[in-house]
Amino acid sequence: MQFPLGGQAFRWTELSFCLQPARRVLSLPFRRLLHLQRPLRTGHVANLRQQQRMPLLGFRLLGLGQDPRVALLRLPLRSGHLAPPTVARPAKRFSHHSFHRDGQLNMVESSARAKFDVVVVGSGFGGAMVAYRLINAGARVLMIERGDWVDRGPASWRHEATLEMTPSYAMDIPYRCERGGHGTRIGSYACVGGPSVYYGCVAIRFREKDFTGDPEIVSTSAAAWPFDYDCIEPFYGEAEELFGVSGDDSGDLTAPRRSRPFPHSPGRLAPISRQLADASGSMGLSPFRLPLAINYTATTTQAGCIACRTCDTYACAISAKNDVATRIIAPLLQRGLTLWTRSVAVRLVADRDRVRHALVVHRDKPERVAVEADRFVLAAGALGSPHLVLASELDKLSPARAAVGRYLMRHANAMVYGVFPRRPDPERRFHKQLALHDWYFGDPNAARPLAKLGSVQQIMTPPRPLVRAYLPVGTKRVLGAMTEQLTGLLCIAEDQPRRENGVRVDWATRDIYGLPQLVIDTSYSPRDELALGTLTRRARAVLEKTGATFSYTHRVRTFSHAVGTLRMGIDPKTSPLDEHCKFRGLANLWVTDSSSLPMSAGVNPSLTITANALRAAQSIV
């Protein structure tokens, strides 16, 4: 069997060999362009000209001239949203004298005791929204973040700057994944702004029917939203304003009611996006613009998007991505927020029905500090939050103890990549722009119709290092050689909340900070697999109509969409959180991150986490 590629026909066994020269040439621009003396910190522009003295041989070889991204960096950008108010110092190295024989740090109990009105653990969407509300109300707020500020600058355009190849993917608190991961030992996302710094910017609302729950998906889990769409709708609008979301849902067949329009119009479609829209439209489908938290218009305080492809899984080099760090936390620091970076909350100490203080360890200093507060907010994510609850043994105080750490969901996800005879994106433009919801509420033409499936979203040509890192050996050789021939669609199927999926702690194994190891055990149900299979078949047909010669499906095993491990609900016996996200059994603890969501729906969870945190924060103020 032969495949057309670049105007010639190749046998499958010849593809890898034939594309080796092209592979080397295509990688040349980035090696030359990004041969920097040192990475820039966000907002530092004084030494730009010195750092721009780099060879551009690769771009000249390909006829591209100078990379326009370098020219953009010559703009005299000011600080404001672009620069964190403080620049963290490099991490210190512990000496071998700092550790026990079992690998834990020799901790020193500090005599100092800090006191705040509210302590927020985690700086992602859930934590930042609560801090935003509380700072506006005049509260003294401490935010604890185990990660650091992420440097922004030309180094962010390197292929190896993708999330799991950076220090933001922390391995000093390793999780053990017994089932369901891409490995048995995985890290956690740790940086100021949380996963938002590296996310793909999709800011989409759950559908109105998502808040009632499909009976087949809910099954015997007793999962239930304690409010309906109308209750959260105003907070969706507020979240879209805060993150400057650009969108147009006029073509979305499942678009929920909205009380205000999108704050901004979407950016220009890339040629491959127009090609995909035309192809899917000719099939009778309804493509629409993905709502994105991207700044398209340059201001005196923020750069405008230049449509580069280092966006999804990358920190934005010019801070045009409207992430939590730049849009929320940096301004809050100027208004009184206290932020402890590189700090790990290792225990919440409770007495009767109240958390009295949090024990915090700095990652660079073996000292344990007690922090007192009137209220505590846990927002460390669907893995981090139950980890701290279980490590603090707070589950013993919950009437829904059996549900603490359980009902983990993360969507049944798969990337379907089409292999095109010619480069689908020769301009190397951002093209995560379209979505299809034609099968969100089922596919009547499927062999076994289901009442609810999920969404299909456009994804970009993948970075070569990720292809090499995560695909099987035989596949990565071929697809790695023709990465520029790929573009694809992401299939997001809503997965069932099942008690057997979840996390626990292993008290016999501890990390260097003394935390018991988190153990993850998750799998997909037959229904999850059926739903995802239906979506991937539809996605392959769309890519074929768009011009792909053949396609490859890659299952996603990460936990970037993880939700549900400390779910809110109606029944106190089955849901650890009440309708205000307060932890049942404790009078002053709230959980406002993705772990609070009782169902995953069929779209990205970030905007719903944001809106729900804004809603819950009203009861904390």
C-alpha positions as CSV (number, residue, x, y, z in Angstrom):
1,M,0.0,0.0,0.0
2,Q,1.3,3.5,-0.9
3,F,0.6,6.9,0.6
4,P,0.9,10.2,-1.2
5,L,3.3,12.6,0.6
6,G,4.7,15.9,-0.8
7,G,3.7,14.9,-4.4
8,Q,5.3,11.4,-4.2
9,A,4.1,8.0,-3.3
10,F,5.8,6.1,-0.4
11,R,5.4,2.6,1.0
12,W,4.7,2.6,4.8
13,T,8.2,1.2,5.5
14,E,9.8,3.9,3.4
15,L,8.2,6.9,5.1
16,S,10.5,7.2,8.1
17,F,13.7,6.8,6.1
18,C,12.6,9.2,3.4
19,L,11.6,11.9,5.9
20,Q,14.8,11.9,7.9
21,P,16.4,14.8,6.0
22,A,13.2,16.9,6.2
23,R,13.0,16.1,9.9
24,R,16.5,17.6,10.4
25,V,15.7,20.6,8.3
26,L,12.4,21.3,10.0
27,S,14.0,21.2,13.4
28,L,16.8,23.5,12.4
29,P,15.0,26.9,12.8
30,F,14.2,26.3,16.4
31,R,17.7,25.1,17.3
32,R,19.2,28.2,15.7
33,L,16.5,30.7,16.7
34,L,16.3,29.7,20.3
35,H,20.0,29.3,21.0
36,L,19.8,31.8,23.8
37,Q,22.3,32.8,26.4
38,R,19.8,32.5,29.2
39,P,15.9,32.6,29.4
40,L,14.2,35.9,30.0
41,R,12.0,36.5,33.0
42,T,8.6,37.9,32.4
43,G,8.6,41.6,31.6
44,H,12.4,41.9,31.5
45,V,13.2,43.6,28.3
46,A,16.5,45.5,29.0
47,N,18.7,42.8,27.6
48,L,16.5,41.8,24.6
49,R,18.8,43.2,21.9
50,Q,21.8,41.3,23.3
51,Q,19.7,38.0,23.4
52,Q,18.4,38.5,19.9
53,R,21.9,38.2,18.4
54,M,21.2,34.7,17.3
55,P,21.8,32.9,13.9
56,L,18.8,32.6,11.7
57,L,20.3,30.2,9.2
58,G,17.5,27.7,9.6
59,F,14.8,30.2,8.7
60,R,16.7,31.4,5.7
61,L,17.1,27.8,4.5
62,L,13.4,27.4,4.6
63,G,12.7,30.7,3.0
64,L,11.0,32.1,6.1
65,G,13.4,35.0,6.7
66,Q,13.5,36.3,10.3
67,D,11.0,34.8,12.7
68,P,8.4,37.5,13.4
69,R,8.2,36.4,17.0
70,V,11.7,37.9,17.6
71,A,10.6,41.2,16.1
72,L,7.6,41.3,18.5
73,L,9.9,41.0,21.5
74,R,11.6,44.2,20.5
75,L,8.4,46.1,21.5
76,P,9.0,48.2,24.6
77,L,6.4,46.3,26.7
78,R,5.7,47.6,30.1
79,S,5.2,45.5,33.2
80,G,1.7,45.3,34.7
81,H,0.0,42.1,33.7
82,L,3.2,40.9,32.0
83,A,5.5,40.8,35.0
84,P,5.1,39.1,38.4
85,P,5.6,41.7,41.1
86,T,8.3,39.6,42.6
87,V,10.9,37.4,41.0
88,A,11.6,34.2,42.9
89,R,15.2,33.2,43.7
90,P,16.7,30.1,42.3
91,A,16.0,27.0,44.3
92,K,18.5,26.0,46.9
93,R,20.1,22.6,47.1
94,F,19.6,20.6,50.3
95,S,22.8,19.0,51.6
96,H,22.7,15.3,52.5
97,H,22.7,16.3,56.2
98,S,19.2,17.7,55.7
99,F,17.6,14.3,55.2
100,H,16.6,11.3,57.3
101,R,17.8,7.9,56.2
102,D,14.3,7.3,54.9
103,G,14.6,10.2,52.5
104,Q,12.5,12.8,54.5
105,L,13.8,16.2,55.4
106,N,15.0,16.8,58.9
107,M,12.3,19.3,59.9
108,V,12.7,22.2,62.3
109,E,9.6,23.4,64.0
110,S,9.5,27.2,63.7
111,S,8.4,29.2,66.7
112,A,6.9,31.8,64.5
113,R,3.1,31.6,63.9
114,A,1.6,33.6,61.1
115,K,-2.1,34.7,61.3
116,F,-4.4,35.7,58.5
117,D,-8.1,36.0,58.0
118,V,-8.1,33.4,55.3
119,V,-5.6,30.8,54.0
120,V,-6.0,29.6,50.4
121,V,-4.0,26.5,49.4
122,G,-3.4,26.6,45.7
123,S,-3.2,29.4,43.1
124,G,-5.1,27.9,40.2
125,F,-8.6,28.9,39.0
126,G,-10.4,27.8,42.2
127,G,-8.0,29.4,44.7
128,A,-7.5,32.7,42.7
129,M,-11.2,33.4,42.3
130,V,-11.8,33.0,46.1
131,A,-8.7,35.3,46.8
132,Y,-10.2,37.8,44.3
133,R,-13.5,38.0,46.2
134,L,-11.8,38.1,49.6
135,I,-9.3,40.8,48.7
136,N,-12.1,42.9,47.3
137,A,-13.9,42.5,50.7
138,G,-10.8,43.7,52.6
139,A,-9.7,40.4,54.0
140,R,-6.1,39.5,54.9
141,V,-5.4,36.5,52.6
142,L,-2.4,34.2,52.4
143,M,-2.1,32.1,49.3
144,I,0.1,29.0,49.5
145,E,1.6,27.7,46.3
146,R,4.0,24.7,46.1
147,G,5.4,25.9,42.7
148,D,7.1,29.1,41.5
149,W,6.5,31.9,39.0
150,V,7.0,30.7,35.4
151,D,9.5,32.6,33.4
152,R,8.2,34.1,30.2
153,G,10.3,35.0,27.2
154,P,11.9,33.4,24.1
155,A,12.8,30.2,26.0
156,S,9.0,29.5,26.1
157,W,9.1,28.9,22.4
158,R,11.4,26.0,22.7
159,H,9.8,22.6,22.0
160,E,11.1,21.4,25.3
161,A,9.2,24.2,27.2
162,T,6.1,22.0,27.1
163,L,4.6,21.5,30.6
164,E,5.8,18.0,31.5
165,M,9.4,18.9,30.5
166,T,9.6,21.9,32.8
167,P,10.1,22.3,36.5
168,S,6.3,23.1,36.8
169,Y,5.8,19.4,36.5
170,A,7.0,18.6,40.0
171,M,8.3,15.2,40.9
172,D,9.4,16.0,44.5
173,I,5.8,14.9,45.6
174,P,5.4,11.9,43.3
175,Y,2.1,10.2,42.9
176,R,1.8,6.4,42.4
177,C,-0.6,5.5,39.6
178,E,-1.7,1.9,39.9
179,R,-4.1,2.1,36.9
180,G,-5.0,4.6,34.3
181,G,-1.9,6.8,33.9
182,H,0.8,7.0,31.3
183,G,3.3,5.6,33.9
184,T,3.3,4.2,37.4
185,R,5.0,7.3,38.8
186,I,3.7,10.7,37.8
187,G,4.2,14.3,39.0
188,S,1.9,17.2,39.8
189,Y,1.4,20.6,38.3
190,A,3.1,23.2,40.5
191,C,3.4,26.8,39.5
192,V,1.9,30.2,40.3
193,G,-1.4,30.2,38.4
194,G,-1.7,26.4,38.3
195,P,-2.4,24.6,35.1
196,S,-3.8,27.7,33.6
197,V,-0.3,28.9,32.7
198,Y,0.0,25.9,30.3
199,Y,-3.6,25.3,29.3
200,G,-5.0,25.6,25.8
201,C,-7.1,28.7,26.7
202,V,-10.5,27.0,26.0
203,A,-13.1,28.7,28.3
204,I,-16.4,27.1,27.5
205,R,-19.5,26.8,29.7
206,F,-21.1,23.5,30.6
207,R,-24.4,23.0,28.8
208,E,-27.7,23.6,30.6
209,K,-28.6,19.9,30.6
210,D,-25.2,19.1,32.1
211,F,-26.5,20.3,35.5
212,T,-29.3,17.8,35.5
213,G,-27.1,14.8,34.7
214,D,-27.8,12.0,32.3
215,P,-29.3,9.0,34.2
216,E,-27.1,6.5,32.2
217,I,-24.0,8.4,33.1
218,V,-24.9,9.0,36.8
219,S,-26.0,5.3,37.1
220,T,-25.6,4.3,40.8
221,S,-23.1,7.0,41.8
222,A,-25.7,9.3,43.4
223,A,-23.9,12.2,41.8
224,A,-26.0,15.3,41.7
225,W,-25.5,19.1,41.2
226,P,-26.9,21.0,44.2
227,F,-27.9,23.9,41.9
228,D,-29.0,24.4,38.3
229,Y,-27.6,26.3,35.3
230,D,-29.5,29.5,36.1
231,C,-27.8,29.7,39.5
232,I,-24.3,29.7,38.0
233,E,-25.0,31.6,34.8
234,P,-24.2,35.1,36.2
235,F,-20.8,33.8,37.4
236,Y,-20.0,32.4,34.0
237,G,-20.4,35.9,32.6
238,E,-18.2,37.4,35.3
239,A,-15.6,34.7,34.7
240,E,-15.6,35.5,31.0
241,E,-15.0,39.2,31.7
242,L,-12.2,38.5,34.2
243,F,-10.3,36.3,31.7
244,G,-11.2,38.4,28.6
245,V,-12.8,35.5,26.7
246,S,-13.2,35.8,22.9
247,G,-15.9,33.8,21.3
248,D,-19.0,33.4,19.1
249,D,-21.4,30.6,19.9
250,S,-23.9,31.5,17.2
251,G,-23.2,28.2,15.4
252,D,-23.2,26.0,18.6
253,L,-26.1,23.7,18.5
254,T,-25.9,23.2,22.2
255,A,-25.1,26.8,23.3
256,P,-26.5,27.5,26.8
257,R,-28.5,30.7,27.6
258,R,-26.3,33.7,28.3
259,S,-27.3,37.0,29.9
260,R,-24.4,38.9,28.4
261,P,-22.4,38.5,25.2
262,F,-18.8,37.4,25.0
263,P,-16.4,40.2,26.0
264,H,-14.5,40.0,22.8
265,S,-14.8,38.7,19.2
266,P,-12.7,35.7,18.2
267,G,-9.4,36.1,16.2
268,R,-8.9,35.4,12.5
269,L,-9.2,31.8,11.4
270,A,-6.1,30.0,10.2
271,P,-6.2,28.5,6.7
272,I,-6.4,24.9,8.0
273,S,-9.3,26.0,10.3
274,R,-11.2,27.4,7.3
275,Q,-10.5,24.2,5.5
276,L,-11.9,22.1,8.4
277,A,-14.9,24.4,8.7
278,D,-15.7,24.0,5.0
279,A,-15.2,20.2,5.1
280,S,-17.4,19.6,8.1
281,G,-20.0,22.0,6.9
282,S,-20.2,20.1,3.6
283,M,-21.0,17.0,5.8
284,G,-24.0,18.7,7.3
285,L,-22.2,19.5,10.5
286,S,-22.2,22.8,12.5
287,P,-18.6,23.9,13.4
288,F,-18.4,26.9,15.7
289,R,-15.7,29.0,17.2
290,L,-14.1,27.8,20.4
291,P,-14.3,30.5,23.2
292,L,-10.6,31.2,24.1
293,A,-9.1,33.2,26.9
294,I,-6.6,35.0,24.6
295,N,-5.8,38.7,24.3
296,Y,-5.9,39.5,20.6
297,T,-5.5,43.3,20.9
298,A,-2.3,44.7,22.2
299,T,-2.6,47.3,25.0
300,T,-0.1,49.3,27.0
301,T,0.0,46.6,29.6
302,Q,-0.4,43.4,27.6
303,A,0.8,42.1,24.3
304,G,-1.6,40.9,21.6
305,C,-1.6,37.3,20.4
306,I,0.8,36.6,17.5
307,A,-0.9,33.2,16.7
308,C,2.2,31.1,17.4
309,R,1.7,27.3,17.9
310,T,3.5,27.2,21.3
311,C,0.3,27.7,23.3
312,D,-1.4,24.5,24.5
313,T,0.9,23.0,27.1
314,Y,3.2,26.0,26.9
315,A,3.5,29.2,29.0
316,C,2.9,32.2,26.7
317,A,6.2,33.8,25.8
318,I,4.6,37.3,25.6
319,S,1.8,36.8,28.2
320,A,-1.0,37.2,25.6
321,K,-2.6,34.1,27.2
322,N,-5.1,35.2,29.8
323,D,-4.0,32.9,32.5
324,V,-4.5,33.1,36.3
325,A,-1.0,34.3,37.1
326,T,-1.1,37.3,34.8
327,R,-4.8,38.3,35.0
328,I,-5.6,37.7,38.6
329,I,-2.7,37.0,41.0
330,A,-0.2,39.6,39.8
331,P,-2.8,42.5,40.3
332,L,-3.9,41.0,43.6
333,L,-0.4,41.1,45.0
334,Q,-0.4,44.9,44.4
335,R,-3.6,45.1,46.4
336,G,-2.5,43.2,49.5
337,L,-2.5,39.5,48.7
338,T,0.3,37.6,50.5
339,L,1.7,34.8,48.3
340,W,4.1,32.1,49.6
341,T,5.7,30.4,46.6
342,R,7.6,27.1,46.8
343,S,5.6,26.3,49.9
344,V,3.9,23.0,50.6
345,A,0.9,22.6,53.0
346,V,1.5,19.3,54.6
347,R,-1.3,19.2,57.1
348,L,-4.5,21.0,58.2
349,V,-4.8,20.6,61.9
350,A,-8.4,20.4,63.2
351,D,-9.8,20.6,66.7
352,R,-13.5,19.5,67.0
353,D,-15.3,21.1,64.1
354,R,-12.7,23.7,63.0
355,V,-9.4,23.8,61.3
356,R,-7.1,25.7,63.7
357,H,-3.9,26.0,61.6
358,A,-2.1,24.7,58.5
359,L,1.5,23.3,58.7
360,V,3.6,24.6,55.8
361,V,7.0,23.6,54.7
362,H,9.1,25.7,52.3
363,R,10.7,23.6,49.5
364,D,14.1,25.3,50.0
365,K,14.3,25.3,53.8
366,P,13.5,22.3,56.2
367,E,11.3,24.3,58.5
368,R,7.7,23.7,59.3
369,V,5.6,26.8,60.0
370,A,2.1,26.9,61.6
371,V,-0.3,29.3,59.9
372,E,-3.5,30.3,61.8
373,A,-6.7,31.6,60.1
374,D,-10.4,32.0,60.7
375,R,-11.2,30.3,57.4
376,F,-9.3,27.9,55.1
377,V,-9.9,27.3,51.4
378,L,-8.5,24.2,49.7
379,A,-7.9,24.6,46.0
380,A,-5.0,22.3,45.2
381,G,-6.8,20.4,42.4
382,A,-8.6,17.1,42.1
383,L,-5.5,15.2,43.1
384,G,-3.8,17.7,45.5
385,S,-6.9,18.6,47.6
386,P,-7.9,15.0,48.5
387,H,-4.3,14.3,49.2
388,L,-4.1,17.0,51.9
389,V,-7.5,16.1,53.3
390,L,-6.5,12.4,53.6
391,A,-3.0,13.2,54.9
392,S,-4.7,15.4,57.6
393,E,-7.2,12.7,58.4
394,L,-10.1,15.1,57.9
395,D,-12.1,12.4,56.2
396,K,-12.7,11.0,59.7
397,L,-14.8,14.1,60.4
398,S,-17.0,13.8,57.3
399,P,-20.4,12.2,57.2
400,A,-19.5,11.2,53.6
401,R,-16.2,9.6,54.5
402,A,-16.7,6.8,52.0
403,A,-16.8,9.4,49.2
404,V,-13.7,11.4,50.1
405,G,-11.1,10.8,47.4
406,R,-13.5,8.8,45.3
407,Y,-15.5,9.3,42.1
408,L,-12.5,10.6,40.2
409,M,-13.3,11.6,36.6
410,R,-11.0,13.1,33.9
411,H,-12.9,12.6,30.6
412,A,-12.3,9.8,28.2
413,N,-10.1,11.7,25.9
414,A,-8.3,10.9,22.6
415,M,-6.4,12.9,20.0
416,V,-7.2,11.9,16.5
417,Y,-4.4,13.1,14.1
418,G,-4.9,13.2,10.4
419,V,-1.8,12.7,8.2
420,F,-2.0,15.0,5.3
421,P,-0.1,14.7,1.9
422,R,1.1,18.3,2.3
423,R,1.7,20.4,5.4
424,P,-1.8,21.4,6.6
425,D,-0.3,24.4,8.4
426,P,2.7,25.8,6.4
427,E,2.4,29.2,8.1
428,R,2.8,27.5,11.6
429,R,-0.2,29.5,12.9
430,F,-2.3,28.8,16.0
431,H,-5.3,26.8,14.9
432,K,-7.0,25.4,18.0
433,Q,-10.1,27.4,16.9
434,L,-13.1,25.2,16.1
435,A,-15.4,22.7,17.8
436,L,-18.2,20.3,16.8
437,H,-21.1,19.6,19.2
438,D,-23.3,17.7,16.7
439,W,-22.9,14.6,18.8
440,Y,-22.8,16.2,22.3
441,F,-26.3,14.8,23.1
442,G,-25.9,11.5,21.2
443,D,-25.4,10.1,17.8
444,P,-28.6,8.5,16.5
445,N,-26.7,6.8,13.7
446,A,-24.3,5.0,16.0
447,A,-24.4,1.2,16.3
448,R,-25.5,1.6,19.9
449,P,-26.9,5.1,20.4
450,L,-26.2,6.8,23.7
451,A,-28.1,9.8,25.0
452,K,-25.0,11.8,25.7
453,L,-21.4,11.7,24.3
454,G,-19.4,14.9,24.4
455,S,-17.4,17.3,22.2
456,V,-14.9,17.3,19.4
457,Q,-12.4,20.2,19.3
458,Q,-9.7,21.2,16.9
459,I,-6.1,20.7,18.1
460,M,-2.8,21.8,16.6
461,T,0.1,20.2,14.9
462,P,1.8,18.5,17.9
463,P,5.3,19.4,19.1
464,R,7.9,16.9,17.9
465,P,9.3,16.2,21.5
466,L,5.8,15.2,22.7
467,V,5.4,12.8,19.8
468,R,8.8,11.2,20.6
469,A,8.0,11.1,24.3
470,Y,4.6,9.5,24.4
471,L,3.9,7.5,21.3
472,P,4.8,3.8,21.0
473,V,8.3,3.1,19.6
474,G,7.2,2.0,16.1
475,T,4.6,4.8,15.7
476,K,6.8,7.6,17.0
477,R,9.5,6.8,14.3
478,V,7.0,7.4,11.5
479,L,4.8,10.1,12.9
480,G,7.8,11.9,14.5
481,A,9.4,12.2,11.1
482,M,6.3,13.8,9.6
483,T,5.0,15.9,12.5
484,E,4.4,18.8,10.2
485,Q,2.0,16.7,8.1
486,L,-0.3,16.3,11.1
487,T,-3.2,18.2,12.5
488,G,-6.1,16.8,14.4
489,L,-9.2,16.8,16.6
490,L,-9.6,16.2,20.3
491,C,-12.5,14.0,21.4
492,I,-13.8,14.6,24.9
493,A,-16.4,12.1,26.1
494,E,-18.0,12.6,29.5
495,D,-17.0,9.7,31.8
496,Q,-19.1,8.1,34.5
497,P,-18.5,9.0,38.2
498,R,-17.7,5.6,39.8
499,R,-16.7,4.9,43.3
500,E,-13.9,2.5,42.3
501,N,-12.1,5.4,40.6
502,G,-10.2,7.6,43.1
503,V,-7.2,8.2,45.3
504,R,-6.0,7.1,48.6
505,V,-2.8,7.6,50.7
506,D,-0.1,5.1,51.4
507,W,1.1,5.8,55.0
508,A,4.1,3.5,54.6
509,T,5.6,5.6,51.8
510,R,6.3,9.3,52.4
511,D,7.8,12.1,50.3
512,I,10.6,14.3,51.5
513,Y,8.1,16.7,53.2
514,G,6.6,13.8,55.2
515,L,3.4,13.6,53.2
516,P,2.1,10.0,52.7
517,Q,2.2,9.1,49.0
518,L,-1.0,9.6,47.0
519,V,-2.1,6.5,45.1
520,I,-4.3,6.8,42.0
521,D,-6.5,4.0,40.8
522,T,-8.8,4.7,37.8
523,S,-10.2,3.0,34.8
524,Y,-12.9,3.6,32.2
525,S,-16.3,1.9,32.1
526,P,-17.6,0.1,29.0
527,R,-19.9,3.0,28.5
528,D,-17.0,5.5,28.6
529,E,-15.1,3.5,26.0
530,L,-18.2,3.2,23.8
531,A,-18.8,7.0,23.9
532,L,-15.2,7.8,23.1
533,G,-15.2,5.3,20.3
534,T,-18.2,6.9,18.7
535,L,-16.6,10.3,18.8
536,T,-13.3,9.1,17.4
537,R,-15.0,7.5,14.4
538,R,-16.8,10.7,13.7
539,A,-13.5,12.7,14.0
540,R,-11.7,10.4,11.6
541,A,-14.4,11.0,9.0
542,V,-14.2,14.8,9.4
543,L,-10.4,14.7,9.0
544,E,-10.7,12.5,5.9
545,K,-13.1,14.9,4.4
546,T,-10.7,17.7,5.2
547,G,-7.9,16.0,3.2
548,A,-6.1,13.6,5.5
549,T,-4.8,10.4,3.8
550,F,-5.1,8.4,7.0
551,S,-5.3,9.0,10.8
552,Y,-3.8,7.9,14.1
553,T,-5.7,7.9,17.4
554,H,-3.7,8.6,20.6
555,R,-5.4,8.0,24.0
556,V,-4.8,10.7,26.6
557,R,-3.8,9.4,30.0
558,T,-3.1,12.6,31.8
559,F,-5.2,14.2,34.6
560,S,-5.4,17.7,33.2
561,H,-9.3,17.5,33.3
562,A,-9.5,15.6,36.6
563,V,-12.6,16.4,38.7
564,G,-14.8,15.0,41.4
565,T,-12.7,13.6,44.3
566,L,-14.4,15.9,46.9
567,R,-17.7,16.4,45.2
568,M,-20.5,18.7,46.3
569,G,-24.0,17.4,46.3
570,I,-27.4,17.2,48.0
571,D,-27.0,14.1,50.2
572,P,-24.6,14.6,53.2
573,K,-23.9,10.9,53.2
574,T,-22.6,10.8,49.6
575,S,-21.1,14.2,49.0
576,P,-18.3,15.7,51.2
577,L,-19.2,19.2,50.2
578,D,-22.5,21.1,50.5
579,E,-24.0,23.4,47.9
580,H,-21.6,26.2,49.0
581,C,-18.5,24.0,48.7
582,K,-18.1,23.9,52.5
583,F,-16.6,20.6,53.8
584,R,-19.3,18.8,55.7
585,G,-18.1,18.2,59.3
586,L,-15.9,21.3,59.5
587,A,-17.3,24.8,60.0
588,N,-14.4,26.8,58.4
589,L,-13.1,24.7,55.5
590,W,-14.2,25.1,51.8
591,V,-13.0,23.3,48.7
592,T,-13.3,25.4,45.5
593,D,-11.3,23.6,42.8
594,S,-12.1,20.9,40.3
595,S,-12.5,18.3,43.0
596,S,-15.8,19.9,43.9
597,L,-17.5,19.1,40.6
598,P,-19.8,16.1,40.8
599,M,-19.9,15.4,37.1
600,S,-17.4,16.1,34.3
601,A,-19.8,17.1,31.4
602,G,-18.3,16.9,27.9
603,V,-16.2,20.0,27.7
604,N,-13.1,21.5,29.3
605,P,-13.8,22.3,33.1
606,S,-11.7,25.4,33.6
607,L,-14.5,28.0,33.1
608,T,-16.9,26.0,35.3
609,I,-14.3,25.7,38.1
610,T,-13.8,29.5,37.8
611,A,-17.5,30.3,37.9
612,N,-18.3,27.9,40.7
613,A,-15.4,29.3,42.8
614,L,-16.8,32.9,42.3
615,R,-20.2,31.6,43.4
616,A,-18.9,29.7,46.4
617,A,-16.7,32.6,47.5
618,Q,-19.8,34.6,48.4
619,S,-20.4,32.3,51.3
620,I,-16.8,32.7,52.5
621,V,-16.6,36.5,52.5
